[in-house]
């Protein structure tokens, strides 16, 4: 009988192969980073198991343990990350930063504050800009105002306050407070000769909106012109929102008109600006142009329009009789429909009768209202019945 020879396998699992490019440890660290960034916990555990089986896992290898902490923290295994952290004989600032970021992203912001105090008082570590951004954001989320001010002062003394991550976290923290402190911080930052990114501008305009500080908003907007910063849809929408909430609807419209490309975010921002300033009919009349642009409204756009309808009805309900007669002679069907939307059950048809011919603006508006609210709206004007539904009318736009 022929002898069978069993050959040793020529292929090893790729994790067991020795790397031909670079040091094997560097290859492992890169794989752990990829696992963390893609939140691939299963793959990360395979790498960790391989390190243990091959006796390569060691508490003394700071870079390796830091990579494992980062993996488990980003994959929502914060307790495993903490066990690895506590088992380290020696830590560096990356070790602390990885665990703090993990606690922060898992919503455990008070634990971030405790870690920060321990890092400073026990390990005597100096935080870097990433840790400052994490701790300031944690103070902001937990409402720890005094601690936030202290961290701001510490960052200022260390010279790290000018890093982009730290600046954005500071503006975000102060934007949640309705006091002069946030305005003072931003006022000082506007004059700094430091490059801002789009996140900084969005957050800064958000702070101006929150404080309703038009003067500060104009300063930030002027800074954009002065530095030649590029607009994107989020920055543009933040500017429109700022002007709207600060009561300057004309500037909001100018910014909107100058946009080369408009999207649903910018459209919703300008419609909200009209609504916030009491221009309810302008919001409803402007809405059809969004459809001309080929854009579909989202749930926030619908909310703005429905609020405008409700506000129109409330105004109509509260005004004096003489004013009511004046309103009735001008687009009265919109007011009646808005009142019907407020007072009738969801899905119920709305019926309106008027003794004048329906104008083109109202006809277009009611078509869109029927689509937005998913209601059947029947309007009887001087000429005929109009049955509106799903954005169309029974008259086929001829009456």
VOPAGU-2260 file (C-alpha; in pm, 1 decimal, decimal comma):
REM VOPAGU-2260
SITE   aa  ch    i         X         Y         Z
SITE  UNK   A    0       0,0       0,0       0,0
SITE  UNK   A    1     126,4     348,0     -76,9
SITE  UNK   A    2     234,7     549,6     222,8
SITE  UNK   A    3      38,1     865,7     292,0
SITE  UNK   A    4     248,2    1161,1     399,3
SITE  UNK   A    5      73,2    1433,7     592,9
SITE  UNK   A    6     216,5    1770,6     502,1
SITE  UNK   A    7     223,6    2052,0     750,9
SITE  UNK   A    8     -11,3    2334,4     652,0
SITE  UNK   A    9     166,9    2602,6     455,8
SITE  UNK   A   10     -80,8    2879,9     543,9
SITE  UNK   A   11    -109,6    3034,3     886,2
SITE  UNK   A   12    -390,5    3257,6    1003,5
SITE  UNK   A   13    -298,7    3610,9     906,3
SITE  UNK   A   14    -278,9    3722,4    1270,7
SITE  UNK   A   15      -8,9    3460,5    1333,8
SITE  UNK   A   16     201,8    3562,9    1037,0
SITE  UNK   A   17     509,9    3767,3    1102,5
SITE  UNK   A   18     490,0    4105,7     938,4
SITE  UNK   A   19     737,7    4162,1     659,0
SITE  UNK   A   20     679,0    4536,8     664,0
SITE  UNK   A   21     756,0    4717,7     986,1
SITE  UNK   A   22     762,8    4581,1    1341,1
SITE  UNK   A   23     499,5    4315,9    1434,5
SITE  UNK   A   24     382,2    4532,6    1726,2
SITE  UNK   A   25     317,4    4825,7    1493,3
SITE  UNK   A   26     110,3    4596,8    1271,0
SITE  UNK   A   27     -96,6    4484,4    1571,9
SITE  UNK   A   28    -149,8    4843,2    1689,8
SITE  UNK   A   29    -270,6    4941,2    1342,3
SITE  UNK   A   30    -519,1    4651,2    1340,5
SITE  UNK   A   31    -648,4    4751,6    1684,4
SITE  UNK   A   32    -693,6    5109,7    1563,4
SITE  UNK   A   33    -890,8    4993,8    1259,4
SITE  UNK   A   34   -1108,9    4775,3    1484,7
SITE  UNK   A   35   -1175,5    5070,8    1717,3
SITE  UNK   A   36   -1248,7    5320,5    1440,2
SITE  UNK   A   37   -1490,3    5079,5    1268,1
SITE  UNK   A   38   -1633,8    4960,1    1604,3
SITE  UNK   A   39   -1557,9    4600,8    1502,4
SITE  UNK   A   40   -1550,4    4447,7    1850,4
SITE  UNK   A   41   -1535,0    4088,3    1726,0
SITE  UNK   A   42   -1222,5    4151,9    1520,2
SITE  UNK   A   43   -1065,7    4348,9    1805,1
SITE  UNK   A   44   -1125,8    4062,5    2048,1
SITE  UNK   A   45    -956,6    3822,5    1804,9
SITE  UNK   A   46    -646,8    4040,6    1806,6
SITE  UNK   A   47    -656,4    4067,6    2187,1
SITE  UNK   A   48    -693,7    3688,8    2219,4
SITE  UNK   A   49    -399,6    3637,0    1983,0
SITE  UNK   A   50    -184,2    3863,5    2200,5
SITE  UNK   A   51    -277,0    3663,9    2510,7
SITE  UNK   A   52    -225,0    3321,1    2349,5
SITE  UNK   A   53     116,8    3416,3    2211,4
SITE  UNK   A   54     221,7    3575,3    2543,0
SITE  UNK   A   55     254,7    3913,8    2376,4
SITE  UNK   A   56      -0,6    4081,9    2602,1
SITE  UNK   A   57     174,7    4272,6    2877,0
SITE  UNK   A   58      73,8    4538,2    3123,7
SITE  UNK   A   59     406,5    4712,9    3072,9
SITE  UNK   A   60     350,6    4788,9    2703,6
SITE  UNK   A   61     177,2    5127,0    2731,2
SITE  UNK   A   62     110,5    5166,8    2357,3
SITE  UNK   A   63     -48,7    4823,7    2330,5
SITE  UNK   A   64    -272,0    4865,5    2638,4
SITE  UNK   A   65    -370,8    5215,4    2527,3
SITE  UNK   A   66    -483,2    5070,7    2193,6
SITE  UNK   A   67    -689,5    4805,8    2373,5
SITE  UNK   A   68    -848,2    5070,2    2601,9
SITE  UNK   A   69    -934,7    5275,4    2295,0
SITE  UNK   A   70   -1087,6    4969,2    2127,3
SITE  UNK   A   71   -1312,5    4869,2    2416,9
SITE  UNK   A   72   -1408,2    5229,2    2497,9
SITE  UNK   A   73   -1521,6    5297,5    2141,0
SITE  UNK   A   74   -1708,2    4966,1    2125,0
SITE  UNK   A   75   -1913,1    5052,8    2438,3
SITE  UNK   A   76   -1725,2    4804,4    2657,1
SITE  UNK   A   77   -1623,0    5072,4    2905,3
SITE  UNK   A   78   -1588,3    4832,9    3202,1
SITE  UNK   A   79   -1336,1    4620,8    3012,6
SITE  UNK   A   80   -1149,1    4939,0    2920,9
SITE  UNK   A   81   -1145,5    5040,1    3288,3
SITE  UNK   A   82   -1009,4    4700,0    3398,8
SITE  UNK   A   83    -724,0    4731,4    3148,5
SITE  UNK   A   84    -658,8    5087,8    3264,2
SITE  UNK   A   85    -653,7    4995,3    3633,8
SITE  UNK   A   86    -415,8    4706,1    3561,6
SITE  UNK   A   87    -149,3    4930,5    3403,7
SITE  UNK   A   88     168,8    4972,0    3606,7
SITE  UNK   A   89     248,3    5295,0    3427,2
SITE  UNK   A   90      20,4    5529,4    3235,0
SITE  UNK   A   91      68,6    5826,5    3005,0
SITE  UNK   A   92    -161,4    6110,5    2898,6
SITE  UNK   A   93    -298,3    5898,5    2611,1
SITE  UNK   A   94    -411,7    5631,6    2861,1
SITE  UNK   A   95    -611,0    5888,5    3057,7
SITE  UNK   A   96    -747,6    6054,5    2745,0
SITE  UNK   A   97    -868,0    5727,0    2589,4
SITE  UNK   A   98   -1059,1    5624,2    2902,3
SITE  UNK   A   99   -1206,1    5973,6    2955,1
SITE  UNK   A  100   -1326,7    5985,4    2594,2
SITE  UNK   A  101   -1485,0    5643,1    2643,9
SITE  UNK   A  102   -1674,1    5754,2    2954,8
SITE  UNK   A  103   -1783,2    6074,7    2780,9
SITE  UNK   A  104   -1919,7    5898,7    2471,5
SITE  UNK   A  105   -2101,1    5650,1    2695,5
SITE  UNK   A  106   -2274,1    5937,1    2876,6
SITE  UNK   A  107   -2084,0    5892,2    3205,6
SITE  UNK   A  108   -1971,4    6253,7    3225,2
SITE  UNK   A  109   -1933,4    6268,3    3605,9
SITE  UNK   A  110   -1683,0    5983,5    3586,6
SITE  UNK   A  111   -1482,7    6194,6    3339,9
SITE  UNK   A  112   -1460,4    6471,5    3600,4
SITE  UNK   A  113   -1343,9    6225,1    3867,4
SITE  UNK   A  114   -1079,3    6082,4    3636,5
SITE  UNK   A  115    -955,7    6430,2    3546,2
SITE  UNK   A  116    -910,1    6524,9    3911,9
SITE  UNK   A  117    -728,5    6196,8    3981,8
SITE  UNK   A  118    -501,1    6243,0    3680,2
SITE  UNK   A  119    -391,2    6584,3    3804,7
SITE  UNK   A  120    -371,0    6519,4    4179,4
SITE  UNK   A  121    -244,8    6159,2    4186,8
SITE  UNK   A  122     -49,1    6094,4    3865,4
SITE  UNK   A  123      49,9    6463,0    3827,0
SITE  UNK   A  124     -17,0    6445,7    3454,0
SITE  UNK   A  125     -56,2    6756,4    3239,5
SITE  UNK   A  126    -362,5    6727,7    3014,7
SITE  UNK   A  127    -332,2    6777,4    2639,2
SITE  UNK   A  128    -578,4    6959,4    2412,3
SITE  UNK   A  129    -789,8    6645,5    2355,8
SITE  UNK   A  130    -838,9    6590,2    2729,1
SITE  UNK   A  131    -929,1    6958,1    2775,3
SITE  UNK   A  132   -1192,0    6929,0    2500,4
SITE  UNK   A  133   -1336,0    6615,2    2665,2
SITE  UNK   A  134   -1344,0    6757,5    3017,9
SITE  UNK   A  135   -1496,0    7091,4    2907,6
SITE  UNK   A  136   -1762,2    6906,6    2707,7
SITE  UNK   A  137   -1833,2    6691,4    3013,7
SITE  UNK   A  138   -1876,4    7003,1    3230,5
SITE  UNK   A  139   -2112,9    7139,8    2967,5
SITE  UNK   A  140   -2323,4    6822,7    2949,5
SITE  UNK   A  141   -2344,2    6778,1    3327,6
SITE  UNK   A  142   -2414,2    7143,6    3407,7
SITE  UNK   A  143   -2099,1    7175,9    3618,7
SITE  UNK   A  144   -2059,7    7548,8    3560,8
SITE  UNK   A  145   -1790,6    7623,5    3820,6
SITE  UNK   A  146   -1579,6    7326,6    3714,0
SITE  UNK   A  147   -1615,9    7440,2    3353,7
SITE  UNK   A  148   -1481,9    7784,6    3440,0
SITE  UNK   A  149   -1192,9    7625,6    3629,8
SITE  UNK   A  150   -1105,1    7404,3    3332,4
SITE  UNK   A  151   -1121,0    7709,6    3106,6
SITE  UNK   A  152    -874,8    7890,1    3333,1
SITE  UNK   A  153    -645,9    7586,4    3344,3
SITE  UNK   A  154    -650,5    7559,2    2964,3
SITE  UNK   A  155    -576,0    7930,5    2937,8
SITE  UNK   A  156    -273,8    7902,3    3169,3
SITE  UNK   A  157    -142,5    7597,7    2983,2
SITE  UNK   A  158    -167,5    7777,3    2645,5
SITE  UNK   A  159    -391,9    7503,2    2502,5
SITE  UNK   A  160    -703,7    7720,4    2487,1
SITE  UNK   A  161    -615,1    7821,8    2131,7
SITE  UNK   A  162    -641,4    7468,3    1993,5
SITE  UNK   A  163    -944,5    7417,8    1770,6
SITE  UNK   A  164   -1091,9    7131,8    1975,5
SITE  UNK   A  165   -1069,6    7333,1    2297,1
SITE  UNK   A  166   -1216,7    7649,6    2143,5
SITE  UNK   A  167   -1513,9    7461,0    2001,0
SITE  UNK   A  168   -1580,9    7292,0    2336,3
SITE  UNK   A  169   -1563,4    7627,2    2517,8
SITE  UNK   A  170   -1804,0    7800,0    2279,8
SITE  UNK   A  171   -2043,7    7506,7    2306,1
SITE  UNK   A  172   -2026,8    7519,1    2687,6
SITE  UNK   A  173   -2089,6    7892,8    2709,4
SITE  UNK   A  174   -2363,1    7878,7    2445,4
SITE  UNK   A  175   -2574,0    7681,5    2693,5
SITE  UNK   A  176   -2571,2    7967,1    2941,3
SITE  UNK   A  177   -2791,3    8274,3    2902,0
SITE  UNK   A  178   -2548,3    8516,3    3061,2
SITE  UNK   A  179   -2287,2    8769,6    2958,3
SITE  UNK   A  180   -1998,7    8529,3    3027,1
SITE  UNK   A  181   -2039,6    8343,3    2698,9
SITE  UNK   A  182   -2070,1    8669,0    2504,8
SITE  UNK   A  183   -1749,1    8799,9    2664,1
SITE  UNK   A  184   -1557,8    8484,9    2572,6
SITE  UNK   A  185   -1676,0    8491,6    2212,6
SITE  UNK   A  186   -1621,6    8868,7    2188,8
SITE  UNK   A  187   -1256,6    8815,8    2280,4
SITE  UNK   A  188   -1215,5    8521,9    2043,3
SITE  UNK   A  189   -1349,8    8722,0    1747,3
SITE  UNK   A  190   -1047,2    8951,3    1762,9
SITE  UNK   A  191    -791,5    8669,1    1788,8
SITE  UNK   A  192    -572,4    8614,0    1483,5
SITE  UNK   A  193    -640,8    8240,8    1485,7
SITE  UNK   A  194    -803,3    8034,2    1212,1
SITE  UNK   A  195   -1157,5    7918,5    1287,4
SITE  UNK   A  196   -1308,4    7615,8    1119,4
SITE  UNK   A  197   -1672,0    7569,0    1018,1
SITE  UNK   A  198   -1755,7    7392,8    1343,9
SITE  UNK   A  199   -1635,4    7699,6    1534,7
SITE  UNK   A  200   -1850,6    7930,3    1323,5
SITE  UNK   A  201   -2162,0    7712,2    1355,8
SITE  UNK   A  202   -2116,7    7696,7    1734,0
SITE  UNK   A  203   -2044,5    8070,9    1755,8
SITE  UNK   A  204   -2355,3    8165,0    1559,4
SITE  UNK   A  205   -2549,7    7922,9    1778,5
SITE  UNK   A  206   -2427,5    8110,6    2086,3
SITE  UNK   A  207   -2534,4    8444,4    1933,6
SITE  UNK   A  208   -2876,9    8294,8    1858,1
SITE  UNK   A  209   -2907,7    8162,7    2212,5
SITE  UNK   A  210   -2816,7    8500,6    2361,9
SITE  UNK   A  211   -3015,2    8690,4    2093,3
SITE  UNK   A  212   -2711,9    8917,1    2066,0
SITE  UNK   A  213   -2729,6    9077,5    1720,0
SITE  UNK   A  214   -2420,4    9292,2    1776,4
SITE  UNK   A  215   -2209,0    8986,0    1855,1
SITE  UNK   A  216   -2361,2    8797,2    1562,5
SITE  UNK   A  217   -2267,1    9080,4    1327,0
SITE  UNK   A  218   -1911,3    9069,2    1463,2
SITE  UNK   A  219   -1882,1    8697,0    1393,0
SITE  UNK   A  220   -2032,4    8741,0    1045,7
SITE  UNK   A  221   -1789,6    9026,4     971,5
SITE  UNK   A  222   -1504,3    8802,0    1084,5
SITE  UNK   A  223   -1607,5    8550,7     819,7
SITE  UNK   A  224   -1590,7    8819,8     550,6
SITE  UNK   A  225   -1260,8    8952,5     681,5
SITE  UNK   A  226   -1087,3    8613,1     692,4
SITE  UNK   A  227   -1238,6    8484,6     367,0
SITE  UNK   A  228   -1387,1    8178,2     537,1
SITE  UNK   A  229   -1583,9    7945,4     312,4
SITE  UNK   A  230   -1955,6    7892,1     363,2
SITE  UNK   A  231   -2113,1    7551,1     370,2
SITE  UNK   A  232   -2482,8    7469,1     412,8
SITE  UNK   A  233   -2453,5    7431,3     790,1
SITE  UNK   A  234   -2272,1    7762,3     841,2
SITE  UNK   A  235   -2516,8    7943,6     612,7
SITE  UNK   A  236   -2814,9    7796,7     796,0
SITE  UNK   A  237   -2659,8    7893,9    1129,4
SITE  UNK   A  238   -2624,6    8254,5    1005,1
SITE  UNK   A  239   -2986,9    8262,9     885,1
SITE  UNK   A  240   -3101,3    8117,6    1217,3
SITE  UNK   A  241   -2897,1    8376,1    1407,8
SITE  UNK   A  242   -3046,0    8670,9    1219,8
SITE  UNK   A  243   -3394,1    8524,3    1254,1
SITE  UNK   A  244   -3367,7    8476,8    1630,8
SITE  UNK   A  245   -3210,6    8821,4    1670,8
SITE  UNK   A  246   -3505,0    8983,5    1490,7
SITE  UNK   A  247   -3328,5    9081,8    1168,0
SITE  UNK   A  248   -3535,0    8902,3     905,2
SITE  UNK   A  249   -3401,5    9122,8     622,6
SITE  UNK   A  250   -3043,1    9008,5     677,6
SITE  UNK   A  251   -3161,7    8648,9     707,7
SITE  UNK   A  252   -3329,6    8676,1     367,9
SITE  UNK   A  253   -3022,1    8844,2     213,2
SITE  UNK   A  254   -2799,5    8556,7     326,6
SITE  UNK   A  255   -3052,5    8305,2     193,8
SITE  UNK   A  256   -3082,9    8480,6    -144,1
SITE  UNK   A  257   -2704,2    8482,2    -190,8
SITE  UNK   A  258   -2670,2    8107,7    -143,9
SITE  UNK   A  259   -2564,7    7944,0    -469,2
SITE  UNK   A  260   -2695,8    7607,8    -353,3
SITE  UNK   A  261   -2991,4    7574,7    -120,1
SITE  UNK   A  262   -3089,4    7256,4      61,3
SITE  UNK   A  263   -3368,7    7157,0     298,5
SITE  UNK   A  264   -3167,6    7283,7     598,5
SITE  UNK   A  265   -3132,4    7637,0     460,4
SITE  UNK   A  266   -3495,7    7642,4     346,1
SITE  UNK   A  267   -3617,0    7534,7     689,1
SITE  UNK   A  268   -3395,5    7798,6     852,2
SITE  UNK   A  269   -3543,4    8085,9     647,9
SITE  UNK   A  270   -3901,7    7961,3     694,7
SITE  UNK   A  271   -3838,6    7938,6    1069,4
SITE  UNK   A  272   -3692,5    8292,0    1065,4
SITE  UNK   A  273   -4013,6    8424,3     908,3
SITE  UNK   A  274   -4228,0    8233,7    1158,6
SITE  UNK   A  275   -4022,0    8345,7    1461,9
SITE  UNK   A  276   -4064,5    8709,1    1360,2
SITE  UNK   A  277   -4441,1    8687,5    1322,2
SITE  UNK   A  278   -4433,3    8675,1     940,6
SITE  UNK   A  279   -4656,3    8368,9     928,9
SITE  UNK   A  280   -4816,7    8433,5     592,1
SITE  UNK   A  281   -4477,2    8511,1     438,2
SITE  UNK   A  282   -4357,6    8168,5     555,5
SITE  UNK   A  283   -4656,6    7993,9     398,6
SITE  UNK   A  284   -4634,2    8196,3      76,7
SITE  UNK   A  285   -4260,6    8136,4      46,8
SITE  UNK   A  286   -4289,5    7760,7      94,6
SITE  UNK   A  287   -4407,5    7684,0    -264,9
SITE  UNK   A  288   -4073,8    7813,4    -396,7
SITE  UNK   A  289   -3902,9    7528,3    -214,1
SITE  UNK   A  290   -4092,5    7286,6    -436,0
SITE  UNK   A  291   -3978,6    7487,2    -740,0
SITE  UNK   A  292   -3620,8    7420,3    -626,7
SITE  UNK   A  293   -3702,1    7049,4    -641,4
SITE  UNK   A  294   -3656,6    6995,2    -267,5
SITE  UNK   A  295   -3876,7    6789,1     -39,4
SITE  UNK   A  296   -3949,0    6923,4     310,2
SITE  UNK   A  297   -3851,3    6718,2     613,6
SITE  UNK   A  298   -4025,6    6685,4     950,0
SITE  UNK   A  299   -3868,7    7008,9    1077,9
SITE  UNK   A  300   -3997,5    7201,4     776,7
SITE  UNK   A  301   -4345,1    7062,1     838,5
SITE  UNK   A  302   -4326,3    7164,9    1204,0
SITE  UNK   A  303   -4239,9    7523,6    1106,4
SITE  UNK   A  304   -4529,6    7541,0     861,2
SITE  UNK   A  305   -4779,0    7393,9    1104,8
SITE  UNK   A  306   -4666,1    7638,3    1373,9
SITE  UNK   A  307   -4719,0    7922,1    1126,6
SITE  UNK   A  308   -5070,9    7795,2    1056,0
SITE  UNK   A  309   -5142,9    7771,4    1429,3
SITE  UNK   A  310   -5006,5    8121,2    1495,4
SITE  UNK   A  311   -5217,7    8268,1    1215,8
SITE  UNK   A  312   -5525,9    8111,3    1371,8
SITE  UNK   A  313   -5431,0    8241,0    1716,8
SITE  UNK   A  314   -5384,2    8593,8    1581,4
SITE  UNK   A  315   -5716,8    8577,4    1403,1
SITE  UNK   A  316   -5886,1    8456,7    1721,4
SITE  UNK   A  317   -5746,9    8737,9    1940,9
SITE  UNK   A  318   -5778,4    9051,5    1727,6
SITE  UNK   A  319   -6057,4    9309,6    1749,9
SITE  UNK   A  320   -6368,7    9283,3    1532,9
SITE  UNK   A  321   -6263,7    9565,0    1300,2
SITE  UNK   A  322   -5927,3    9399,0    1239,3
SITE  UNK   A  323   -6098,8    9066,0    1180,0
SITE  UNK   A  324   -6308,5    9220,1     902,6
SITE  UNK   A  325   -5989,5    9353,3     744,2
SITE  UNK   A  326   -5821,7    9011,9     763,9
SITE  UNK   A  327   -6127,0    8833,5     625,6
SITE  UNK   A  328   -6109,0    9040,0     308,2
SITE  UNK   A  329   -5743,2    8935,9     262,8
SITE  UNK   A  330   -5660,4    8565,2     222,3
SITE  UNK   A  331   -5927,4    8463,9     473,0
SITE  UNK   A  332   -5927,3    8098,9     364,6
SITE  UNK   A  333   -5575,1    8051,2     502,0
SITE  UNK   A  334   -5691,5    8171,3     842,4
SITE  UNK   A  335   -5996,8    7947,4     831,9
SITE  UNK   A  336   -5788,6    7643,8     731,4
SITE  UNK   A  337   -5534,3    7713,0    1005,5
SITE  UNK   A  338   -5815,2    7732,4    1260,0
SITE  UNK   A  339   -5961,3    7409,4    1122,2
SITE  UNK   A  340   -5627,0    7231,6    1156,9
SITE  UNK   A  341   -5617,4    7330,3    1522,4
SITE  UNK   A  342   -5975,8    7242,6    1610,9
SITE  UNK   A  343   -6063,4    6934,3    1405,3
SITE  UNK   A  344   -5945,0    6574,2    1462,7
SITE  UNK   A  345   -5641,2    6454,1    1268,9
SITE  UNK   A  346   -5747,6    6321,1     928,9
SITE  UNK   A  347   -6087,0    6491,5     929,8
SITE  UNK   A  348   -6172,4    6695,0     616,8
SITE  UNK   A  349   -6183,0    7073,3     641,7
SITE  UNK   A  350   -6459,1    7268,3     464,7
SITE  UNK   A  351   -6437,4    7642,4     398,2
SITE  UNK   A  352   -6694,3    7868,0     227,5
SITE  UNK   A  353   -6615,2    8221,0     106,0
SITE  UNK   A  354   -6799,2    8465,4    -116,2
SITE  UNK   A  355   -6495,6    8587,1    -312,6
SITE  UNK   A  356   -6286,6    8421,9    -580,8
SITE  UNK   A  357   -5986,6    8235,2    -443,8
SITE  UNK   A  358   -5655,9    8405,7    -530,3
SITE  UNK   A  359   -5360,6    8227,1    -688,3
SITE  UNK   A  360   -5140,8    8255,2    -377,8
SITE  UNK   A  361   -5402,2    8098,5    -153,1
SITE  UNK   A  362   -5472,8    7825,9    -408,3
SITE  UNK   A  363   -5103,6    7727,9    -420,4
SITE  UNK   A  364   -5072,5    7746,1     -41,6
SITE  UNK   A  365   -5376,7    7524,3      22,9
SITE  UNK   A  366   -5246,6    7261,8    -222,1
SITE  UNK   A  367   -4924,8    7239,9     -23,4
SITE  UNK   A  368   -5105,8    7244,8     312,4
SITE  UNK   A  369   -5316,0    6949,7     197,3
SITE  UNK   A  370   -5000,1    6758,7     113,4
SITE  UNK   A  371   -4813,9    6850,4     432,4
SITE  UNK   A  372   -5104,5    6771,3     666,0
SITE  UNK   A  373   -5244,7    6479,5     464,5
SITE  UNK   A  374   -5592,0    6636,6     486,2
SITE  UNK   A  375   -5879,1    6674,3     242,1
SITE  UNK   A  376   -5961,1    7046,7     221,2
SITE  UNK   A  377   -6276,8    7162,6      41,2
SITE  UNK   A  378   -6306,3    7532,7     -37,9
SITE  UNK   A  379   -6620,1    7682,5    -195,2
SITE  UNK   A  380   -6538,7    8020,4    -350,8
SITE  UNK   A  381   -6754,2    8250,8    -569,0
SITE  UNK   A  382   -6698,9    8032,9    -876,9
SITE  UNK   A  383   -6681,8    7666,8    -777,8
SITE  UNK   A  384   -6581,4    7395,1    -531,4
SITE  UNK   A  385   -6208,6    7325,2    -489,4
SITE  UNK   A  386   -6126,5    6982,1    -348,3
SITE  UNK   A  387   -5763,1    6982,6    -232,4
SITE  UNK   A  388   -5581,6    6662,1    -150,5
SITE  UNK   A  389   -5226,3    6526,7    -164,2
SITE  UNK   A  390   -5097,0    6851,8    -314,8
SITE  UNK   A  391   -5350,1    6877,8    -596,2
SITE  UNK   A  392   -5687,1    7038,0    -665,1
SITE  UNK   A  393   -5996,6    6913,6    -845,5
SITE  UNK   A  394   -6003,9    7227,5   -1061,7
SITE  UNK   A  395   -5671,7    7130,1   -1222,1
SITE  UNK   A  396   -5554,8    7490,3   -1157,2
SITE  UNK   A  397   -5827,2    7636,1   -1378,8
SITE  UNK   A  398   -6101,3    7840,7   -1221,8
